[in-house]
């Protein structure tokens, strides 16, 4: 689907994202994963806003996360987002969050391509490229 299969972004954990103990709240991880997916898409010349305007939507159909070590307020972390599989109507991503090279979390999501009514639809051809190494599976 895309020419760039992964991206890294740096995130500084904000106070408002933490629980009373100063740890990143578990639900916030999924917001970070969305940031990674959006940036990966942007790096490949697409904006989710533009896709949404044409009626192409992606919904999270599956999500899993394994928390290895806590993330704390004011930590600077690296989120690595990797596109690992693309079929005609779904995209699988894998994520790692690192602090100073130490893995804090691993996660995976499956996105389904749907129309405005929530019905499954094929990913538009305009999102696919024919570059060598593309991981599209028909």
N, C-alpha and C positions, 0 to 999 in steps of 0.2 A: 504494500500500500504506500509506503513512504520511502524516501531515499535515506533518511536518517532513522536508524532503528532504535536509538537511545538518546537520552539527554540527561544532563545533570544540572540541578539548580541548588543554590545556597539559600537557606532559610534561617532567619534568626527567630527563635521562639519568643512570642510576645506574652506578656503577663496575663492578658485576657484569655489566652488559650490554655492556661494551666488550671489545675484543680487547687484546692486549698493547701495541698502539701507542696506545691511548686512544681509538680510534674505535668507534662503535656497531657491533656485529657485524651483518652483513647479515641474519642470520636473525631478529634481534630486531625488525626493521621489521615483519615479518608479525604479531608479537605486538601491536605497536602498532595495526596495522590492525584486528585483532580487537577491541581496546579501543574503537576508533572505531565499529565496527559495533554493538557492544553498547550503547554510549552512545546512538547514534542510535535504536536500538530502544527503549531505556529512555525517551528523550525523547518517544516516541510511545505511552507507556503500556503497554509490553509488557516482560516479563522473559524472557530466554532460558531461564532455569531453569523457569519455568512452562510454556513451550512444550514443552520437553524432557519434562516430567512427563506431558504429554498425548500424547507420541509423535511430535511434530513436531520434526524435526531439520534443520539446515542444514549441509551439507558444502561445503568449498571445492572446486569443480570445475575452476577455472582461476585462476591468479594470475600477475601479471607486475609487475615493478618496475624502474624506471629510476632509478639513483642519479646525481644531478647533482653534489652536493658532499658531503663527509664530515660526519658528525655526531659530536661529541666528548663525552667525559665531562663532566657537569655543565651541558651546554647545556640551555637551556629552549627547547623547540620547540613549534610549534603543528601539530597534526594536524587537517586538514580532511577529513571523510568525507562523501561525497555519494552518495546513492542515485540512479543515473542511468537504470535500466531495471528494470521488474518485469514478468514474464510469469506465467502461471499456476503455474509450478513453479521459477522462478529469479529471482534478484535480482542485479543488477550494481551494483557500487560503484566509485567513483573516489576516490583519495586524493591529497593533497598534504601534504608536510611542509615547513614554513617555519621559518626562524629570522630574526627581525627583518625579516620581509617578503620574504626571499630564498628562492626555491624550492630545496630540497635534494633532493627526491625526488618522483616521480610514480608511482602504481601503480594497478592495477585488479584486481578479483576478480569471479568469478562464483560465486554460491552456488546449490546445488541443494537443493530441499526433498525430504527422504527420510523413510521410516519407520524403525523400529528394525532392520529387516532390510536397510536400505540401498537399498530400492526407491524409485524416483522417485514422488512423490505431489504432488498439488496443494497449494499454499499455502492454509491454512484461510481461509475467508471472514472469520473474526473478525479477521484481520490487515489486511484491506482496509477502506478508508474511501471514501466517495463524495464527498469534497470536490472542489471545482473545482481543477484543476491536478494531480490525481493522475496519476502516470505509469504506471499499470497498463495492460498490453497483453494482450488475450486471445488 
